[in-house]
Amino acid sequence: MNTVKTGMLLAGLMALFGVVGYVLGGGTGMMIALGLGLATNLFAYWNSDRLALAAHHAVEVDERTAPELVRMVRDLAVRAGLPMPRVYLIDNPQPNAFATGRNPENAAVAATTGLLHMLSHDEVAGVMAHELAHIKNRDTLIMTVSATIAGAIATLAQFGFLFGGRGENRPNPIVMIGTALLAPLAAMIIQMAISRSREYDADRMGAEICGQPLSLASALARIAGGVAQIPNPDAERRPATASLFIINPLSGQGVDNLFSTHPATENRIAALHALAQEMGASAEPPGFFAQSSSSPWGSARSPGGGPAGTRRGPWG
């Protein structure tokens, strides 16, 4: 059912692309927009993972540069029955993570340095298991394609507003302003609908992969707290990528953040506690409501080779 629903929502994004083109340029504009939408889909299929990683300045790591993290992902991938994905670090103090890639054979997981500094080993394992669940469910292609299309719709609407036709060929200014404002918002709402049910599914499967639903619940609480306090400028500049992350990385201060692409964190945590009872987990992981005071990852330098401030991480 989720597959059918997601297919319908992706078709809705493409239809929205055509509507924006029609408003801005009539029948010809609609055909051009649909052609651009098809080209965007093809481009996103092959390149969306690289675009998402580059947008957040992710650096690939291995067992030499981030041994603990890479070994953890490898162990979890074996438990999930997945090929080993590429592993990336993002030098960003906000705790967060995402997965991307067109299929399990061409997948990647990315974690911020903030995630590794603020969470315990078991909590990071829960987060990585969640991201591997997205890969196993093939959500990564859907989310990266939808993010690319949503970004293209926003660009098309804004471009049309600035450089639309002249004289009699120019659409009504009020219609153009409405399109420039509402089309990106509509694209975001569709993204939100695609993302929400898949987050619940990934939470459940991730908890089953790592075997510790309460560690994932604790991780979600810590990440949500960190996101509320620490801005993510790269995500703010590219709000269409917000749906990729385990917790929405946006501050909620701009027009692009009026609607969340994720379910309420409290509801996700409650679902994981219910799953823990089903699985027979009788106790919460240590420090569930307390902030970790140290990192289990050892000393390090930033992925770019410079000092990581006062924080310490796993990449050296």
C-alpha positions as CSV (number, residue, x, y, z in Angstrom):
1,M,0.0,0.0,0.0
2,N,2.8,2.4,0.9
3,T,4.4,1.8,-2.6
4,V,1.1,2.7,-4.4
5,K,0.6,5.8,-2.2
6,T,4.2,6.9,-2.8
7,G,3.8,6.4,-6.5
8,M,0.7,8.5,-6.5
9,L,2.4,11.3,-4.5
10,L,5.4,11.3,-6.9
11,A,3.0,11.5,-9.8
12,G,1.4,14.5,-7.9
13,L,4.8,16.2,-7.9
14,M,5.1,15.7,-11.6
15,A,1.6,17.0,-12.2
16,L,2.4,20.1,-10.0
17,F,5.4,20.6,-12.3
18,G,3.1,20.7,-15.3
19,V,0.6,23.0,-13.6
20,V,3.3,25.5,-12.7
21,G,4.5,25.4,-16.3
22,Y,0.9,26.0,-17.6
23,V,0.3,28.9,-15.3
24,L,3.6,30.6,-16.4
25,G,3.5,29.7,-20.1
26,G,0.2,28.1,-21.2
27,G,0.2,24.9,-23.1
28,T,3.7,25.3,-24.3
29,G,4.9,26.1,-20.8
30,M,3.2,23.0,-19.5
31,M,5.0,20.8,-22.1
32,I,8.3,22.4,-21.4
33,A,7.8,21.9,-17.6
34,L,6.8,18.3,-18.0
35,G,9.9,17.7,-20.2
36,L,12.0,19.4,-17.5
37,G,10.3,17.2,-14.9
38,L,11.2,14.0,-16.9
39,A,14.8,15.2,-17.3
40,T,14.9,16.1,-13.6
41,N,13.7,12.6,-12.7
42,L,16.3,10.9,-14.9
43,F,19.0,13.2,-13.6
44,A,17.9,12.7,-10.0
45,Y,18.0,8.9,-10.4
46,W,21.6,8.9,-11.3
47,N,22.9,11.9,-9.4
48,S,20.7,12.8,-6.5
49,D,22.9,11.0,-4.0
50,R,26.0,12.9,-5.0
51,L,24.0,16.2,-5.0
52,A,22.6,15.5,-1.5
53,L,26.0,14.6,-0.1
54,A,27.7,17.6,-1.8
55,A,25.0,20.0,-0.6
56,H,25.9,19.1,3.0
57,H,29.7,18.9,2.4
58,A,29.8,15.3,3.3
59,V,33.3,13.6,3.3
60,E,33.6,9.9,2.7
61,V,35.4,7.9,5.5
62,D,36.7,4.4,5.9
63,E,38.2,2.2,8.6
64,R,41.3,4.2,8.7
65,T,39.6,7.6,9.2
66,A,36.5,6.6,11.2
67,P,37.0,3.0,12.3
68,E,34.3,2.8,15.0
69,L,31.6,4.3,12.8
70,V,32.5,2.2,9.7
71,R,32.7,-1.0,11.7
72,M,29.3,-0.3,13.3
73,V,27.7,0.3,9.9
74,R,29.2,-2.8,8.5
75,D,27.9,-4.9,11.4
76,L,24.4,-3.4,11.1
77,A,24.4,-3.9,7.3
78,V,25.2,-7.6,7.8
79,R,22.3,-7.9,10.3
80,A,20.0,-6.1,7.8
81,G,21.1,-8.3,4.9
82,L,22.4,-5.3,3.0
83,P,25.6,-4.6,1.0
84,M,28.0,-2.3,2.9
85,P,27.0,1.3,2.0
86,R,29.5,4.1,1.7
87,V,29.9,6.0,4.9
88,Y,30.2,9.8,5.1
89,L,30.8,12.4,7.8
90,I,29.4,16.0,7.8
91,D,31.4,18.5,9.8
92,N,28.3,20.1,11.4
93,P,27.6,20.5,15.2
94,Q,23.9,19.8,14.7
95,P,23.2,16.1,15.5
96,N,21.6,14.5,12.5
97,A,22.0,11.8,9.8
98,F,20.5,10.7,6.5
99,A,20.8,8.0,3.9
100,T,20.8,8.3,0.1
101,G,21.3,6.3,-3.1
102,R,19.3,4.9,-5.9
103,N,19.4,1.3,-4.6
104,P,21.0,-0.8,-1.8
105,E,24.0,-1.5,-4.1
106,N,24.7,2.2,-4.6
107,A,23.7,3.6,-1.1
108,A,25.4,5.9,1.4
109,V,24.8,6.9,5.0
110,A,25.9,10.2,6.4
111,A,26.2,11.3,10.0
112,T,27.1,14.7,11.4
113,T,30.0,15.2,13.8
114,G,27.4,16.6,16.2
115,L,25.6,13.3,16.2
116,L,28.7,11.4,17.2
117,H,29.6,13.9,19.9
118,M,26.2,14.1,21.5
119,L,24.9,10.5,21.4
120,S,26.1,7.3,23.0
121,H,27.4,4.3,21.0
122,D,24.1,2.5,21.3
123,E,22.1,5.6,20.2
124,V,24.3,6.1,17.2
125,A,23.8,2.4,16.3
126,G,20.0,3.0,16.5
127,V,20.3,6.0,14.1
128,M,22.5,4.1,11.6
129,A,20.1,1.1,11.8
130,H,17.2,3.6,11.0
131,E,19.1,4.8,7.9
132,L,19.9,1.3,6.8
133,A,16.1,0.6,7.1
134,H,15.5,3.4,4.6
135,I,18.0,1.7,2.3
136,K,16.4,-1.7,2.7
137,N,12.9,-0.3,2.0
138,R,14.3,1.6,-1.0
139,D,13.1,4.9,0.5
140,T,16.4,6.6,-0.4
141,L,15.7,6.9,-4.1
142,I,12.1,8.1,-3.5
143,M,13.2,10.7,-1.0
144,T,16.1,12.0,-3.0
145,V,14.1,12.2,-6.2
146,S,11.2,13.9,-4.4
147,A,13.7,16.4,-2.9
148,T,15.2,17.1,-6.3
149,I,11.8,17.6,-7.9
150,A,10.5,19.8,-5.1
151,G,13.6,22.0,-5.4
152,A,13.2,22.2,-9.2
153,I,9.5,23.2,-8.7
154,A,10.6,26.0,-6.4
155,T,13.2,27.2,-8.9
156,L,10.8,27.0,-11.8
157,A,8.2,29.1,-10.0
158,Q,10.7,31.7,-8.9
159,F,12.3,31.8,-12.4
160,G,8.9,32.2,-14.0
161,F,8.0,35.0,-11.6
162,L,11.2,36.9,-12.5
163,F,11.5,36.2,-16.2
164,G,8.0,35.4,-17.3
165,G,6.6,36.5,-20.7
166,R,6.2,40.1,-21.6
167,G,3.2,42.2,-22.7
168,E,0.1,40.1,-23.6
169,N,2.1,36.9,-23.1
170,R,2.8,37.7,-19.4
171,P,0.5,36.0,-16.9
172,N,-1.6,38.0,-14.4
173,P,0.9,39.3,-11.8
174,I,-1.3,38.1,-9.0
175,V,-1.4,34.6,-10.4
176,M,2.4,34.7,-10.9
177,I,3.0,35.8,-7.3
178,G,0.6,33.2,-6.0
179,T,2.4,30.5,-8.1
180,A,5.8,31.6,-6.9
181,L,4.6,31.3,-3.2
182,L,2.2,28.4,-3.3
183,A,3.9,26.0,-5.7
184,P,7.0,25.4,-3.5
185,L,4.6,25.1,-0.5
186,A,2.5,22.5,-2.3
187,A,5.6,20.5,-3.3
188,M,6.7,20.5,0.4
189,I,3.3,19.2,1.5
190,I,3.6,16.3,-1.0
191,Q,7.1,15.7,0.3
192,M,5.7,15.7,3.8
193,A,3.1,13.1,2.9
194,I,5.7,10.9,1.3
195,S,8.1,11.1,4.2
196,R,5.9,10.6,7.2
197,S,4.7,7.0,6.9
198,R,8.2,6.0,5.8
199,E,9.8,7.4,8.9
200,Y,7.6,5.2,11.1
201,D,8.4,2.2,9.0
202,A,12.2,3.0,9.2
203,D,12.0,3.5,13.0
204,R,10.4,0.1,13.4
205,M,12.7,-1.8,11.1
206,G,15.8,0.1,12.4
207,A,14.8,-0.9,15.9
208,E,14.6,-4.5,14.8
209,I,17.9,-4.4,13.0
210,C,19.8,-3.0,16.0
211,G,17.7,-4.9,18.5
212,Q,17.3,-1.8,20.8
213,P,14.2,0.2,20.2
214,L,14.8,2.3,23.3
215,S,18.2,3.3,22.2
216,L,16.7,4.7,19.0
217,A,13.9,6.4,21.0
218,S,16.6,8.0,23.2
219,A,18.5,9.1,20.1
220,L,15.5,10.7,18.6
221,A,14.9,12.7,21.8
222,R,18.5,13.9,21.9
223,I,18.6,14.8,18.2
224,A,15.3,16.7,18.4
225,G,16.8,18.6,21.4
226,G,20.0,19.4,19.5
227,V,18.2,20.5,16.4
228,A,16.1,22.9,18.4
229,Q,19.3,24.6,19.8
230,I,21.8,24.3,16.9
231,P,21.0,25.7,13.4
232,N,22.0,23.9,10.2
233,P,22.9,26.6,7.6
234,D,23.3,24.2,4.8
235,A,19.9,22.7,5.4
236,E,18.3,26.1,5.7
237,R,19.7,27.1,2.3
238,R,18.4,23.8,0.8
239,P,15.1,23.1,2.6
240,A,14.1,20.5,-0.1
241,T,16.6,18.1,1.4
242,A,15.1,18.3,4.9
243,S,13.0,15.2,4.3
244,L,16.2,13.1,4.0
245,F,17.3,13.6,7.6
246,I,16.2,11.4,10.5
247,I,14.9,14.6,12.3
248,N,13.9,17.7,10.4
249,P,17.0,19.9,10.5
250,L,15.2,23.2,9.8
251,S,14.7,25.9,12.4
252,G,11.2,26.6,11.4
253,Q,11.8,30.3,11.1
254,G,11.1,30.7,7.4
255,V,8.3,30.3,4.9
256,D,9.7,27.0,3.7
257,N,9.4,25.5,7.2
258,L,5.6,26.1,7.8
259,F,5.0,22.3,7.5
260,S,7.3,19.6,8.9
261,T,8.4,16.7,6.6
262,H,8.5,14.4,9.6
263,P,6.0,13.0,12.1
264,A,6.0,14.4,15.6
265,T,9.1,13.1,17.5
266,E,7.0,12.4,20.5
267,N,4.8,10.1,18.5
268,R,7.8,8.3,17.0
269,I,9.2,7.8,20.5
270,A,5.9,6.5,21.8
271,A,5.7,4.0,18.9
272,L,9.2,2.8,19.8
273,H,8.4,2.3,23.4
274,A,5.4,0.2,22.4
275,L,7.6,-1.8,20.1
276,A,10.1,-2.3,23.0
277,Q,7.3,-3.8,25.0
278,E,6.4,-6.1,22.1
279,M,10.1,-7.2,21.9
280,G,10.3,-7.7,25.6
281,A,12.7,-4.8,26.4
282,S,12.2,-4.2,30.1
283,A,14.4,-1.2,30.8
284,E,15.4,2.1,29.2
285,P,19.0,2.6,28.1
286,P,21.2,4.5,30.5
287,G,20.9,8.3,30.3
288,F,17.6,8.3,28.4
289,F,16.7,11.7,29.7
290,A,20.3,13.0,30.3
291,Q,22.7,14.5,27.9
292,S,25.9,12.5,27.3
293,S,28.9,14.2,28.8
294,S,31.5,12.5,26.6
295,S,31.8,10.7,23.3
296,P,32.6,7.0,22.9
297,W,34.5,7.7,19.7
298,G,37.9,8.8,20.9
299,S,40.0,11.8,19.9
300,A,40.2,13.2,16.4
301,R,40.4,16.0,13.9
302,S,37.7,17.3,11.5
303,P,37.1,15.5,8.1
304,G,38.8,18.5,6.4
305,G,41.9,18.0,8.5
306,G,41.5,21.1,10.7
307,P,40.7,21.1,14.4
308,A,37.2,20.3,15.4
309,G,37.0,23.0,18.0
310,T,36.6,21.7,21.6
311,R,34.7,18.7,20.4
312,R,36.3,15.3,19.8
313,G,35.2,12.7,17.2
314,P,36.0,9.4,15.5
315,W,37.8,10.4,12.3
316,G,41.5,10.4,13.4
